[in-house]
């Protein structure tokens, strides 16, 4: 690493000597700019009469790029001034852009676009899991990565500190321990359970139907939340402390097969959702969730990792109320209660499934089948164990470490590259340590070495092995598989036809789910879903399952556009949505059943379609109490149009929300945005936010704001009960105009105006993909490459999968 940094430093003087001459722009400035930007006026802190041409320095280069962009976007000279003709503007832009590209290109030729880049937390976890054949979480053991240019794959944010090195050692130890476990073959448990046999439920079900008349006698309220049925137990509560499956306890961490039979009960034909949690009495984590119909039982089967010490908690949602909104607490007993419940008939658990393969697959993967033997301990009445005992330990430990390092380094080893690790392991054997212990010493060293943690990329065109890694981490977030490495060894991977074939193959592979999750999570800022919590009084309908459905909807939508190769314009407006029952209920769309996301056609006048009006985006761009046109407008500019707004001037305060209902957010914002220092940016930021004002903090459609004080009581019902937590206040105003004067009356009009000029959207998504894939932000010289990628994509129909392919085929992707 130090050697590479020194080479970069030594190359800079040569780069500085190659600077192009100052372009002839003084005439353009004098005629169009210096009236406002000279030593006397100096608007924006810019004196164009004193500006130098020294683009070899970062600060000066960025300044000239800013000048170029303000002119090219028709923001300068201002519209109120006398403006130059198109030819003059074009000549000015050419005189600036050409030398700027030359400077940027020369720098990239010497140092490459991407500086030394390491695996981020997610990539490290997925890579180690695949190398060792384990599934334990590792990312949370490492320090958080610092995003740069919007992504945690960008090298600028991926530095290595002393703390990280310590944590890498800790993570390697955790991973190797998991790979070597279990040491004894676990007993396979198969159980068939009924909630009728749960002690807490069983005890309460034995109570009389009527409560005791003597007030001194105790009567458990639990009696009221269960009902014995011929085939199961009807649950009318979601109280965690009552719903644990106490008959089953996880004694060993592993993968378990779980089957559940259940049926909605007295639900008026509507499905009821059942959630399964792993609960260790401190925290609970959602493992799976399913919808169950009322007309007949549904049996679901799935596998999940359950941790030692956890018990299974089955929780139905939205139960315990009837058609009149009366709840169980309104009744003395459940005898005549006709409200919603869930009949859980039986639960089956089998596992840990790892016991079905012995010795453990991870041990065989690590040491080779020929070196791992089963030890029969039946005479001692003990479980089977295993031992790693090769015939020639000294030779075999070298073979094991070199084989592991070859896979970990994603390329053939250089001569003697891992000799130090081999020597350390062999010395350990000489001292009498076991083979597995000695081999782990060497493997631990590999997992904390720079060839593993850093990508092997040299300036210039990537070799086929480096290309295989870049492609694999782009689309799978993990190391290349055997097919990619085989093509790299044959030097065939870089052939365009081969790359096209591999992109198609990799996108069809389930591992591409990591690309969908990680790219959308950062491009659309989905990772910030928990940054704010909706006010429970203003938004009582919000819950955990709705939040999860929000994220899943956006990911499912991106996946559909990618899989079907739909045009990028679908991200602004589409005639379909990807919905499950929970998000469809939130949107007021009927006819959608089940927990799985499905493609649903939208009517022509629907406000939904695209990502702009998805609940995840609308929640992320609000503060939990009220919406903000500024937050939403800035999000649209940055995430969809590729034109992030400048930071606010110093001393400009934020707009404080008014939850009383006395003033609208537009009224509050108008006082702020009409200041001269704010007006220019807000004319670009606010329109998208105004168009989205017809959606509340959690993405619901509205025509009036919610208030805690002023207003009328809404007619809305939650769980068949009227809403009392909030009131309907002032009306929403969704009108506005774009900076070019085109007006709109709401989100439908706004989408149409944006789609009149789709180039900004296409360029933005291409830039985001290229940044995420290559680990470097878009430079000035990259703009030509981005334009070429977009043009080739449009020539083939403008689909998202085509765009991903063209990114991979670009010289920018295939060069450091």
Secondary structure, DSSP 4 states (H G I P E B T S, - for coil): -HHHHHHHHHHHHHHHHTPPPPPS-HHHHHHHTTTTSSTTT-GGG--TTS----TTSHHHHHHHHHHHHHHHTT-SS-TTS----HHHHHHHHHHHHHHHHHHHHHHHHHH-SS---B--HHHHHHHHHHHHT-----GGGSPPP--BTTBTT-GGG----HHHHHHHHHHHHHHHHHHT--SBPPPPEEEEE-GGG-HHHHHHHTS-SSPPSSTTS---GGGGGEEEETTEEEE----HHHHB-TT----S-EEEEEEEEEEEESSTT--EEEEEEEE-SS-EEEEEEEEE-SSS-EEEEEEEEE-TT-EEEEEESS-SB-TTS-BGGGSS-STT--S-EEEEEEEEEEE-GGGGSSS-HHHHHHH-GGGEEEE--GGGT---EEEE--SSHHHHHHHHHHHHHHHHHTSPPPTTTTHHHHHHHHHHHHTT--HHHHHHHHHHHHHTSHHHHB----SSBPPHHHHHHHHHHHHTSS---HHHHHHHHTT-TTSHHHHHHHHHHHHHSGGGHHHHHHHHHHHS-GGGTTSS---TTT-TT--HHHHHHHHHHHHHHHHHHHHTT-BGGGGT--SEEEE-HHHHHHHT--S--SSS-EEEE--TT-S--SSTTSHHHHHHTB-SSSB-HHHHHHHIIIIISS-PPPPPPTTPPPPPP-TTSSS-HHHHHHHHHTSHHHHHHHHHHHHHHHHGGGB-TTS-B-SEEEESSSSEE---EETTEE--S-EEEEEP---EE-TTS-EESSHHHHHHHHHTTTHHHHHHHHHHHHHHHHTSPPPTTHHHHHHHHHHHHHHTT-BHHHHHHHHHHSTTTTB-
